[in-house]
Amino acid sequence: MKKCVSINDAVEGMILTKPVTNDKGMVLCSKGTSLNESLIKRFKEMQISVLYIESGIEMTEEEFIQEKDKIKKRFLNIKSDSILGKLKISLLKNLEEQKETNKE
């Protein structure tokens, strides 16, 4: 599964799932490249802000539905305008994004 991470959270050994490009679309680093400290430093210098990397988490449609149900049950009695309600919304949104990223 693909995961979008901030360049500040990138660590050596992560594998790119999308090529890294500059603002003109030129490929700077190809898909499948394993990150090292030198590359991460270079990306920061080039003001690359996010990378798409392998998360190692793959989920079936059934597992996705189960995880979504778990989140909803845990926050069942929480008002949506509370801090916990906003956390629930954020968790569900993140789960949806993981699912969409997995399709790409």
VEXDREN-2710 file (C-alpha; in Angstrom, 1 decimal):
% VEXDREN-2710
k/r/px/py/pz
1/MET/0.0/0.0/0.0
2/LYS/1.2/3.5/-0.8
3/LYS/1.5/6.0/2.0
4/CYS/2.1/9.7/1.8
5/VAL/4.7/11.0/4.3
6/SER/6.3/14.3/5.0
7/ILE/9.9/14.5/4.0
8/ASN/10.6/15.3/7.6
9/ASP/9.3/11.8/8.6
10/ALA/11.2/10.0/5.9
11/VAL/13.8/7.5/7.1
12/GLU/16.5/5.4/5.5
13/GLY/15.2/2.2/4.0
14/MET/11.7/3.4/3.0
15/ILE/10.8/2.4/-0.6
16/LEU/9.3/4.9/-3.0
17/THR/6.0/3.9/-4.6
18/LYS/5.9/6.9/-6.9
19/PRO/8.7/8.6/-8.7
20/VAL/9.9/11.9/-7.1
21/THR/9.6/14.8/-9.5
22/ASN/10.5/18.4/-9.5
23/ASP/8.0/21.2/-10.1
24/LYS/8.5/20.8/-13.9
25/GLY/7.7/17.1/-13.8
26/MET/11.2/15.9/-14.3
27/VAL/11.9/12.6/-12.5
28/LEU/14.5/13.0/-9.8
29/CYS/14.2/9.5/-8.4
30/SER/12.3/6.5/-9.7
31/LYS/9.6/4.3/-8.1
32/GLY/11.1/1.4/-6.2
33/THR/14.1/3.3/-4.9
34/SER/15.2/2.7/-1.3
35/LEU/15.8/5.9/0.5
36/ASN/19.1/6.7/2.2
37/GLU/20.2/9.7/4.2
38/SER/21.8/11.3/1.2
39/LEU/18.7/11.2/-0.9
40/ILE/16.5/12.5/2.0
41/LYS/18.9/15.4/2.5
42/ARG/18.9/16.2/-1.2
43/PHE/15.1/16.1/-1.4
44/LYS/14.9/18.5/1.5
45/GLU/17.4/20.8/-0.2
46/MET/15.2/20.7/-3.3
47/GLN/12.2/21.5/-1.2
48/ILE/10.4/18.2/-1.9
49/SER/7.8/18.2/0.8
50/VAL/6.1/14.7/0.5
51/LEU/7.1/11.2/-0.6
52/TYR/4.9/8.2/-1.4
53/ILE/6.3/5.2/0.2
54/GLU/5.3/1.5/0.8
55/SER/3.5/1.3/4.1
56/GLY/3.6/-2.5/4.3
57/ILE/-0.1/-2.5/5.2
58/GLU/-2.5/-4.0/2.7
59/MET/-6.1/-4.5/3.6
60/THR/-9.0/-6.3/1.9
61/GLU/-12.4/-4.7/1.4
62/GLU/-13.7/-6.8/4.3
63/GLU/-10.9/-5.7/6.6
64/PHE/-11.5/-2.1/5.6
65/ILE/-15.2/-2.4/6.5
66/GLN/-14.3/-4.1/9.8
67/GLU/-11.8/-1.3/10.8
68/LYS/-14.3/1.3/9.8
69/ASP/-17.0/-0.4/12.0
70/LYS/-14.5/-0.6/14.9
71/ILE/-13.9/3.1/14.8
72/LYS/-17.6/3.9/14.6
73/LYS/-18.3/1.7/17.6
74/ARG/-15.5/3.1/19.7
75/PHE/-16.9/6.6/19.2
76/LEU/-20.6/5.7/19.2
77/ASN/-21.7/8.1/21.9
78/ILE/-19.4/11.0/21.0
79/LYS/-20.7/14.3/19.7
80/SER/-19.2/15.2/16.3
81/ASP/-18.3/18.7/17.4
82/SER/-16.2/17.6/20.4
83/ILE/-12.5/16.9/20.3
84/LEU/-13.1/13.2/20.3
85/GLY/-15.7/13.6/17.5
86/LYS/-13.1/15.4/15.4
87/LEU/-10.7/12.5/16.2
88/LYS/-13.3/10.0/14.9
89/ILE/-13.7/12.0/11.7
90/SER/-9.9/12.2/11.2
91/LEU/-9.5/8.4/11.8
92/LEU/-12.2/7.6/9.3
93/LYS/-10.8/10.0/6.8
94/ASN/-7.3/8.5/7.2
95/LEU/-8.7/5.0/6.7
96/GLU/-10.4/6.1/3.5
97/GLU/-7.2/7.7/2.3
98/GLN/-5.3/4.5/2.9
99/LYS/-7.9/2.6/1.0
100/GLU/-7.7/5.0/-2.0
101/THR/-3.9/5.0/-2.0
102/ASN/-4.0/1.2/-2.0
103/LYS/-6.0/1.3/-5.3
104/GLU/-3.4/3.4/-7.1
END
